[in-house]
Amino acid sequence: MTFLRVMLFSLVVLLAYTLFANILPQVQSDPPKEEKIDLGSLDAAGLAAWGERIFKGQGTCTLCHNELGRAPDLLKLDLAAEFAERIADPRYDGAAKGLDGAAAIEAYLRESMLDPSAYVVAGFGKKGTNDTVSPMPAVDRPPIGLSEAEIDALIAFLEERAGAEITVTAPTGEQAQAAAQDGGEEETGPAETAQAVIERLGCAACHDLEGSGADVGPRLDGIGKRYDRAMIRQSILDPNAHIAEGFEPDIMPQDYAEQLRVSELELLLDYLEKLPAKEAAQ
């Protein structure tokens, strides 16, 4: 009888766990796929809307252009007044000089993205450079690596926010096909290398990874010697849990738990644990 009671109890427990497991919501580790965009069908408004998505996502612009003051908050400023003031600044001697209206705004924006140090807004340069060197990477090169069509979309978005004429147009025909192949394809599967994860999330825009030289975020070289794997994992998934000395909270995105697949997170952890410490300068 005792044996039968034990077996019956075990069966009830097993059935209870099975029922409980099926009641719980199932967690999908894959982030949502990006919507594929038909570039050839975009009008000016559609191009600006695409640019807004790039600004808030792939372009990683909001990592610095926010209310924390690391870079001008482009979503809060009166951009028409700001652009006019910057182009009129005696320190400015860039591509927009001598141009008027919408043409000047486009030239200024394009130059700001492709050559950020051509003109640095006062107070936003790298420390010790007297506002002659921008901490912003050129958006057409790694780690951001936007295509020409994506840069045009960003310009359209910012022109629209400034209340200016949208001077850029969406690519058409063969140009649209090339742009789609370059950067408009929807995501097909999980990243297979840590470098691919780093590129997709734009980690090197803030951390000095893959030779980017960025210093918006703390250095990561030798991090595996300073922290265990659990601490590194928490710093990615809950970045405000431990703030590195000299840095402020809320700079790093808080949603990497949703953006990262489980396999991608493990790839990233493997990579970071093995990062060697840089040798001290002689």
C-alpha positions as CSV (number, residue, x, y, z in Angstrom):
1,M,0.0,0.0,0.0
2,T,2.8,2.4,0.8
3,F,4.3,1.8,-2.6
4,L,1.0,2.4,-4.3
5,R,0.5,5.7,-2.3
6,V,4.0,6.9,-3.3
7,M,3.4,6.1,-6.9
8,L,0.0,7.8,-6.9
9,F,1.5,10.9,-5.2
10,S,4.3,11.0,-7.7
11,L,1.8,10.7,-10.6
12,V,-0.3,13.5,-9.2
13,V,2.8,15.8,-8.8
14,L,3.9,15.0,-12.3
15,L,0.5,15.8,-13.8
16,A,0.4,19.0,-11.7
17,Y,3.8,20.2,-13.0
18,T,2.7,19.3,-16.6
19,L,-0.5,21.3,-16.3
20,F,1.3,24.2,-14.7
21,A,4.0,24.2,-17.4
22,N,1.3,24.4,-20.1
23,I,-0.6,27.2,-18.4
24,L,2.5,29.4,-18.3
25,P,3.0,31.7,-21.3
26,Q,5.7,30.4,-23.6
27,V,8.7,32.8,-24.0
28,Q,10.0,33.3,-27.6
29,S,13.6,34.2,-27.5
30,D,13.7,35.5,-31.1
31,P,13.2,39.2,-31.5
32,P,10.7,40.4,-34.0
33,K,11.9,40.5,-37.6
34,E,12.3,43.9,-39.2
35,E,9.7,44.8,-41.8
36,K,10.9,44.8,-45.3
37,I,10.5,48.2,-47.0
38,D,9.6,48.8,-50.6
39,L,11.9,51.7,-51.2
40,G,10.7,52.3,-54.7
41,S,7.2,53.1,-53.4
42,L,8.2,55.7,-50.7
43,D,7.1,59.3,-51.1
44,A,8.6,62.2,-49.1
45,A,6.5,61.4,-46.0
46,G,7.3,57.7,-46.2
47,L,11.0,58.5,-46.5
48,A,10.8,60.7,-43.4
49,A,8.9,58.0,-41.5
50,W,11.6,55.4,-42.5
51,G,14.2,57.9,-41.3
52,E,12.5,58.2,-37.9
53,R,12.8,54.4,-37.6
54,I,16.4,54.5,-38.4
55,F,17.0,57.4,-36.0
56,K,15.4,55.5,-33.1
57,G,16.8,52.1,-34.1
58,Q,19.5,51.0,-36.6
59,G,21.2,54.4,-36.6
60,T,21.6,54.3,-32.7
61,C,21.1,58.1,-32.7
62,T,19.0,58.2,-29.5
63,L,21.9,56.6,-27.5
64,C,23.4,60.1,-27.4
65,H,20.8,62.5,-28.8
66,N,18.6,62.5,-25.8
67,E,17.8,64.5,-22.6
68,L,21.0,63.4,-20.8
69,G,23.0,66.1,-22.6
70,R,25.7,63.9,-24.2
71,A,24.7,65.3,-27.6
72,P,22.0,67.8,-28.7
73,D,18.5,66.4,-28.1
74,L,17.3,66.6,-31.7
75,L,13.8,65.4,-30.7
76,K,13.2,68.3,-28.4
77,L,15.0,71.2,-30.0
78,D,13.5,73.8,-32.4
79,L,15.6,72.4,-35.3
80,A,14.9,75.2,-37.7
81,A,16.3,77.7,-35.3
82,E,19.2,75.4,-34.3
83,F,20.3,74.7,-37.8
84,A,20.2,78.4,-38.7
85,E,22.2,79.3,-35.6
86,R,24.9,76.6,-36.2
87,I,25.4,77.5,-39.9
88,A,25.7,81.2,-38.9
89,D,28.3,80.4,-36.1
90,P,31.6,82.1,-36.9
91,R,33.3,78.8,-36.2
92,Y,31.4,77.1,-39.0
93,D,33.2,76.8,-42.3
94,G,31.5,73.7,-43.8
95,A,29.6,72.5,-46.7
96,A,26.5,74.6,-45.9
97,K,28.3,77.9,-45.9
98,G,27.1,80.2,-48.6
99,L,23.9,78.2,-49.2
100,D,20.4,79.2,-48.3
101,G,17.2,77.6,-47.1
102,A,16.6,73.9,-47.6
103,A,19.8,73.4,-49.5
104,A,21.8,74.7,-46.6
105,I,20.0,72.4,-44.1
106,E,20.6,69.3,-46.3
107,A,24.3,70.1,-46.7
108,Y,24.7,70.7,-43.0
109,L,22.9,67.5,-42.0
110,R,24.8,65.3,-44.5
111,E,28.1,66.8,-43.5
112,S,27.2,66.3,-39.8
113,M,26.6,62.6,-40.4
114,L,29.6,61.8,-42.8
115,D,32.2,64.1,-41.2
116,P,31.0,64.9,-37.6
117,S,34.2,66.7,-36.7
118,A,33.9,69.2,-39.5
119,Y,31.9,71.3,-37.1
120,V,31.3,70.4,-33.4
121,V,28.5,72.2,-31.5
122,A,30.0,74.1,-28.6
123,G,30.1,71.9,-25.5
124,F,29.7,68.6,-27.3
125,G,33.2,67.8,-28.4
126,K,35.5,65.1,-27.0
127,K,37.1,66.1,-23.7
128,G,40.3,67.9,-24.1
129,T,39.8,68.8,-27.8
130,N,38.2,72.3,-27.3
131,D,35.2,71.2,-29.4
132,T,37.3,70.3,-32.4
133,V,36.7,66.6,-32.4
134,S,33.3,65.0,-32.2
135,P,32.7,61.8,-30.3
136,M,30.1,60.8,-32.9
137,P,31.3,58.2,-35.5
138,A,30.7,58.7,-39.2
139,V,27.4,57.0,-39.9
140,D,28.4,55.5,-43.2
141,R,31.3,53.5,-41.7
142,P,31.4,50.8,-39.0
143,P,30.1,50.5,-36.4
144,I,26.9,52.1,-37.7
145,G,27.4,51.6,-41.4
146,L,24.3,53.2,-42.9
147,S,23.7,53.1,-46.7
148,E,23.3,56.1,-48.9
149,A,19.5,55.6,-49.0
150,E,19.3,55.3,-45.2
151,I,21.3,58.5,-44.7
152,D,18.9,60.2,-47.1
153,A,16.0,58.9,-45.0
154,L,17.6,60.3,-41.9
155,I,18.0,63.7,-43.6
156,A,14.3,63.6,-44.7
157,F,13.2,62.9,-41.1
158,L,15.3,65.8,-39.7
159,E,14.2,68.2,-42.4
160,E,10.6,67.3,-41.7
161,R,11.1,68.0,-38.0
162,A,12.7,71.3,-38.8
163,G,9.6,72.2,-40.9
164,A,11.8,72.5,-44.0
165,E,11.3,71.2,-47.5
166,I,12.4,67.6,-47.9
167,T,15.1,67.8,-50.5
168,V,16.0,64.1,-50.8
169,T,14.1,61.5,-52.6
170,A,13.7,57.7,-52.2
171,P,15.8,55.6,-54.6
172,T,14.0,54.2,-57.6
173,G,14.5,51.4,-60.1
174,E,18.0,49.9,-59.9
175,Q,19.0,52.2,-57.1
176,A,16.1,50.9,-55.0
177,Q,17.1,47.3,-55.7
178,A,20.7,48.1,-54.7
179,A,19.6,49.9,-51.6
180,A,17.4,47.0,-50.5
181,Q,20.2,44.5,-51.0
182,D,22.6,46.8,-49.1
183,G,20.5,47.4,-46.0
184,G,16.8,46.9,-46.5
185,E,16.4,43.1,-46.3
186,E,14.5,41.7,-43.4
187,E,16.4,39.7,-40.8
188,T,16.6,36.0,-41.8
189,G,17.9,34.4,-38.6
190,P,20.1,34.7,-35.5
191,A,23.6,36.1,-35.7
192,E,26.2,33.5,-35.9
193,T,29.2,35.4,-34.6
194,A,29.7,37.9,-31.7
195,Q,30.9,40.5,-34.3
196,A,27.6,40.3,-36.1
197,V,25.7,40.9,-32.8
198,I,28.0,43.8,-32.0
199,E,27.4,45.3,-35.5
200,R,23.6,44.9,-35.3
201,L,23.3,46.5,-31.8
202,G,25.8,49.2,-32.5
203,C,27.9,48.4,-29.4
204,A,31.0,49.8,-30.9
205,A,29.4,53.3,-31.2
206,C,29.7,53.6,-27.4
207,H,32.3,51.1,-26.4
208,D,35.8,50.8,-27.8
209,L,35.2,47.6,-29.7
210,E,36.7,46.3,-32.9
211,G,39.0,49.4,-32.9
212,S,36.1,52.0,-32.9
213,G,37.8,54.1,-30.2
214,A,34.4,55.1,-28.8
215,D,34.4,56.3,-25.2
216,V,30.7,57.0,-24.5
217,G,30.5,53.8,-22.5
218,P,33.1,52.2,-20.2
219,R,36.0,50.2,-21.6
220,L,35.4,46.5,-22.0
221,D,38.9,45.2,-22.6
222,G,39.8,42.7,-19.9
223,I,36.2,42.7,-18.6
224,G,36.3,39.0,-18.1
225,K,39.1,39.4,-15.6
226,R,37.1,42.0,-13.6
227,Y,33.6,40.5,-13.6
228,D,32.2,37.0,-13.8
229,R,29.9,35.9,-16.5
230,A,26.8,36.4,-14.4
231,M,27.7,40.1,-13.8
232,I,28.5,40.7,-17.5
233,R,25.1,39.2,-18.4
234,Q,23.3,41.4,-15.9
235,S,25.1,44.5,-17.2
236,I,23.8,43.7,-20.7
237,L,20.2,42.8,-19.7
238,D,19.8,45.3,-16.8
239,P,22.5,48.0,-17.5
240,N,21.4,50.3,-14.6
241,A,22.0,47.5,-12.0
242,H,25.7,48.5,-11.8
243,I,26.9,51.8,-13.2
244,A,30.6,52.1,-14.0
245,E,32.4,54.9,-12.2
246,G,32.3,58.1,-14.2
247,F,29.3,57.2,-16.3
248,E,25.6,58.0,-15.9
249,P,22.5,55.7,-15.8
250,D,20.1,55.3,-18.7
251,I,22.7,55.7,-21.4
252,M,22.7,52.1,-22.5
253,P,19.4,50.7,-24.0
254,Q,17.3,48.9,-21.5
255,D,15.7,46.4,-23.9
256,Y,18.5,44.1,-24.9
257,A,16.6,41.2,-23.2
258,E,14.0,41.7,-26.0
259,Q,16.4,42.4,-28.8
260,L,18.8,39.5,-28.2
261,R,18.2,35.9,-28.9
262,V,19.5,33.5,-26.2
263,S,22.1,32.2,-28.6
264,E,23.3,35.7,-29.5
265,L,23.6,36.7,-25.9
266,E,25.8,33.6,-25.3
267,L,28.0,34.5,-28.3
268,L,28.4,38.0,-26.9
269,L,29.3,36.8,-23.4
270,D,31.8,34.3,-24.8
271,Y,33.4,37.2,-26.8
272,L,33.5,39.6,-23.9
273,E,34.9,37.1,-21.4
274,K,37.9,36.5,-23.8
275,L,38.6,40.2,-24.5
276,P,42.2,40.8,-23.5
277,A,43.2,43.8,-21.4
278,K,45.1,46.5,-23.3
279,E,48.7,46.9,-22.4
280,A,49.5,50.2,-20.6
281,A,51.1,52.8,-22.8
282,Q,54.9,53.0,-22.3
